[in-house]
Amino acid sequence: MITQLPITTNAANKRDVRSQFAALCYRVNKKGNPKILLVTSRGTKRWVVPKGWPMDGRTPAASAAQEAWEEAGVRGRAGDQCLGLYSYQKWLDRAAPLPIIVMVYPVAVSELADDFPEQSQRLRKWFSPSRAASLVQEPELARILQEFHPDLLQWAPHCT
């Protein structure tokens, strides 16, 4: 018997696992080292990657790129390779938390806009992969950040 998680984008049951898509926004500095852009969350101001709900008519990578624009002012190219998954509990109010599975997609940053939708609600900052990993709370996300290097993208595992 195969057991599947109840992952859905339109959950009818409040206990269903929900899906989100995240952007691992990166650039490579002059020394050839990758840098990862983190943003602060709106509520707790902890360091996170831009992420959000699936969007009608957009692929997961395109949804992640849209979140990168809205939350960090990122313009760039999103890769279709999923870098990995992480989970967290989302508290929307005093109700029970929602279980969330997040699929992470690379976004090569070509430009950072000064004016973007959530600029007054978030900070953004570049970090080395190891430093970025040390700042996030989710262990699975930390591993994805720690192990990230653009040269390895063609070998990245796909999310299914």
N, C-alpha and C positions, 0 to 999 in steps of 0.2 A: 504494500500500500504506500503510495506516494503522498506525503503531507506537503501542502503548499500554504505559504503565508497568505492571509487575506489582504493582499496589497491591492489597492484600488485608487483611482483618481476621483471617483464619485461615490464615496462611502455612504451607504445607507445606514449602517450600524455604527454607532459612536466608538465601538471597540475595534473597528477595522483599522488595519495598518494603512496609513496614508503615504503617498509618494511625493517627494519634492526633488527638484533638480538644482544642483549647485555649480558654481563656476570657480575653478581654481585658476585665478587670474595670475599670469606670470609674464616676466620679461627676462632677458639675459643681459647682464651688465657687460661693460667693456672687457672685463677679465674672463668672460665666458661663463660666469656663475649665474645660476637662476635666482631670481627674486620673486617672492610670492606676495600678492597684495591681500591684506586682510582688512576688514571693516569692523566697526563696533556694532553690536546689536542695538536696536532702538531702546529696548527696555532696560537691560542690565548693563549695557555698555561693555560687554565682554567681547573679545576678538573672535570673529567668525568669518566664514567665506560667504559671499553673496549667494542666496538661495531663495527658492520660492516654489509655488504650486505650479503644476502643469498648465500650459496655456493652449487653448483650442487653436488648432491649425499650425502649431509649432512643434518641431522635433524636440526631444529632451535637450539636445545641445543648444538649439535656438532659444529655448526657454531659459536655460542657464545664462546665455549671453544677454538676454533681455534683463534678467535680474542683476547681472554685472553692471549694466548701464544704469538701471534705476537706483541701485544701492551704492555704487562706487564711481559712476561716471566713466566706465570703461567702454572704449571702442576697440574692437579687435576681432580676431578670427577664432571661432569656437570649433574645437575638434569633436568629431563624432565618436571618438573612443572614450568609453567610460573608464575612469581611472580607478574606481572602486566605490564601495558603499559604506555609509555609516548610519547609525541610528541615534535618535534622541527622543525625548518626551517634550511635546509642545503644550504649554499651559496657555489656553486662550482666555480663561477666566477662572472662577473658583470651581468649575466642574473638574472632572477627572481629566488627566492629561491625555493627549492624543499620541499614540505611537507613530513615529515618522521614520521612514527609510529614505535616505537621501542618496541620489546617484550623482557623482562628481564628474564634471567634464572640464577639460582644459580650455582656457581662453588666452590666446597670445595677445597681449595688450599692445596696441599700436598707438593709442592716444588716451590721455586722461583729461576729461572735460572739467573745467572749473564750475560749470553750471549744469547740474543734473538733478533729477527729481527728489532724492533724499539727502541732498548735501547738507541741509541744516540739522539733520537727525543723526548723522553718523560721522565718525572719523575714519580715515583710511591711511594705511601706512604699509611700506614695503619691508619685507623681512627675508632673511635666508630661510631655506626650507626647514632647517633644524630649529631655528628660533620661532618660526611660525608654528611648528609642531608643538613647541613647549608652551605656547600661549592659548591654544584651543582646549576646550574641556573634553571633547569626545575622543576617546582613545583610537577609534578606527580612523577618524579624520586626521588625527595626529600622525598615524602611520602613513596615510596617503601623502601628507605634506612632507614628512621626513624623507620618504623614498622618491619623491618627485624629481625628475630631471627631464627637460624637453627632449634630449637625445634618445630617451627610452620610450617616447610616445608610441612608436610603431609596435612596440612589444607590450603595451599596456593591456591588461585584461579587459574584456568587454563585459558590461553588465547585461544580464539577461533577465 
